[in-house]
Amino acid sequence: MKKIMLAFIIFIISFTSVSAQGQPKKALLAMENTKFKSVLIEDMKKELESRSVEVTVVSDHKTDLNNYKASDFDYVFITNSGVNSKVRPWVQKWITDNGNRKNILLHTTKIKEWQENVSVDAVSSASLRKDISPLAKEYADLLLMR
């Protein structure tokens, strides 16, 4: 039953990669440039592009994220480092300034329990991840369901 549901979800998602006007959907993937996040974003980019989604990558969200608006994209994925047990302040500000949280999936890495100051949609620990590809596919699926 789970395989049937997963196949159905993938089938539905495959039809959501093109807008009603026939234009490809657009995704913004933003990160801090770390080894884990670079591989995660590259794998997500490949996964999304295989589904006909145009992808823009921001490799330093501290300096470059402000050059973009969430409203210019159908999907936004931000991966944040949980340094000092917090979502980065510039990430919080960008999300607040862009207001439209429904198309933003916020991911953070952390290794201990802590309270985020903003709603986080996905959490993983870079130190514990051996195989990033399944994680990238999972996050791409979550993003496309937004």
C-alpha positions as CSV (number, residue, x, y, z in Angstrom):
1,M,0.0,0.0,0.0
2,K,2.9,2.4,0.8
3,K,4.4,1.8,-2.6
4,I,1.1,2.5,-4.3
5,M,0.7,5.8,-2.3
6,L,4.3,6.8,-3.1
7,A,3.8,6.1,-6.8
8,F,0.6,8.1,-6.7
9,I,2.4,11.1,-5.0
10,I,5.3,11.0,-7.5
11,F,2.7,10.8,-10.4
12,I,0.9,13.9,-9.0
13,I,4.2,15.8,-8.4
14,S,5.3,15.1,-12.0
15,F,2.4,17.2,-13.2
16,T,3.2,20.1,-10.9
17,S,6.6,20.9,-12.5
18,V,5.0,23.0,-15.2
19,S,2.7,26.0,-14.5
20,A,-0.7,26.5,-16.0
21,Q,0.8,28.8,-18.6
22,G,3.2,26.0,-19.7
23,Q,6.2,27.7,-18.1
24,P,8.6,25.5,-16.1
25,K,8.3,25.8,-12.4
26,K,11.2,27.6,-10.7
27,A,13.1,26.6,-7.5
28,L,15.6,28.6,-5.4
29,L,18.0,26.5,-3.4
30,A,20.1,28.5,-0.9
31,M,22.9,27.2,1.4
32,E,26.0,27.9,3.3
33,N,28.9,26.4,1.5
34,T,29.8,23.3,3.5
35,K,30.7,19.9,2.2
36,F,27.4,18.3,3.3
37,K,25.2,21.2,2.0
38,S,27.1,21.4,-1.3
39,V,26.4,17.7,-2.0
40,L,22.8,18.0,-0.7
41,I,22.0,21.0,-2.9
42,E,23.8,19.5,-6.0
43,D,21.8,16.3,-5.6
44,M,18.5,18.2,-5.1
45,K,19.3,20.3,-8.1
46,K,19.7,17.2,-10.3
47,E,16.5,15.7,-8.9
48,L,14.5,18.8,-9.5
49,E,15.9,19.4,-13.0
50,S,15.0,15.8,-13.8
51,R,11.4,16.8,-13.1
52,S,11.7,19.9,-15.4
53,V,12.1,22.4,-12.6
54,E,14.4,25.4,-13.3
55,V,16.8,25.7,-10.4
56,T,18.8,28.7,-9.1
57,V,21.4,28.0,-6.5
58,V,22.6,30.5,-3.9
59,S,25.9,29.1,-2.5
60,D,26.2,31.8,0.2
61,H,22.9,32.7,1.6
62,K,24.4,35.3,4.0
63,T,25.6,37.5,1.2
64,D,23.5,36.5,-1.8
65,L,20.0,35.5,-0.6
66,N,18.8,39.2,-0.5
67,N,19.2,39.3,-4.3
68,Y,16.2,37.1,-4.6
69,K,12.5,37.2,-3.6
70,A,10.5,34.1,-2.6
71,S,7.6,35.4,-4.8
72,D,9.8,34.9,-7.9
73,F,10.0,31.2,-7.3
74,D,7.5,28.4,-7.0
75,Y,9.7,26.6,-4.5
76,V,12.3,27.8,-2.1
77,F,14.7,25.5,-0.1
78,I,17.0,27.0,2.4
79,T,19.5,24.9,4.3
80,N,20.8,26.5,7.5
81,S,23.5,25.5,9.9
82,G,22.3,25.3,13.5
83,V,25.3,27.2,14.9
84,N,24.8,28.1,18.6
85,S,21.5,26.3,18.3
86,K,19.8,28.9,16.2
87,V,18.5,29.5,12.7
88,R,20.8,32.1,11.2
89,P,19.4,35.6,11.8
90,W,19.8,36.6,8.1
91,V,17.7,33.6,7.2
92,Q,15.0,34.5,9.7
93,K,15.0,38.1,8.4
94,W,14.8,37.0,4.7
95,I,11.9,34.7,5.5
96,T,10.1,37.4,7.5
97,D,10.7,40.0,4.7
98,N,9.4,37.6,2.1
99,G,6.3,36.7,4.1
100,N,5.1,33.9,1.9
101,R,6.1,31.0,4.0
102,K,4.0,28.5,2.1
103,N,6.5,28.0,-0.7
104,I,9.6,27.9,1.6
105,L,11.0,24.7,3.0
106,L,13.6,25.5,5.8
107,H,16.1,22.8,6.6
108,T,18.7,23.0,9.4
109,T,21.5,20.8,10.5
110,K,22.0,20.1,14.2
111,I,23.2,17.4,16.5
112,K,21.4,18.2,19.7
113,E,18.0,19.2,20.8
114,W,17.2,22.9,20.8
115,Q,14.4,25.3,20.1
116,E,14.4,27.0,16.8
117,N,13.3,30.6,16.7
118,V,11.4,30.0,13.4
119,S,9.5,27.0,12.2
120,V,11.9,24.4,10.7
121,D,10.5,21.9,8.2
122,A,13.4,19.4,8.0
123,V,16.3,18.5,10.3
124,S,19.3,16.4,9.8
125,S,22.8,16.0,11.1
126,A,25.6,16.4,8.6
127,S,27.9,14.3,10.8
128,L,25.5,11.4,10.7
129,R,24.6,11.4,7.0
130,K,26.5,8.8,4.9
131,D,24.4,8.7,1.8
132,I,23.0,12.1,0.9
133,S,21.1,11.1,-2.3
134,P,18.1,9.6,-0.6
135,L,17.9,12.6,1.6
136,A,18.0,15.0,-1.4
137,K,15.2,13.1,-3.1
138,E,13.1,13.2,0.1
139,Y,13.6,16.9,0.4
140,A,12.9,17.5,-3.3
141,D,9.6,15.5,-2.9
142,L,8.7,17.6,0.1
143,L,9.5,20.8,-1.7
144,L,7.4,19.9,-4.7
145,M,4.4,19.1,-2.5
146,R,4.3,22.7,-1.2
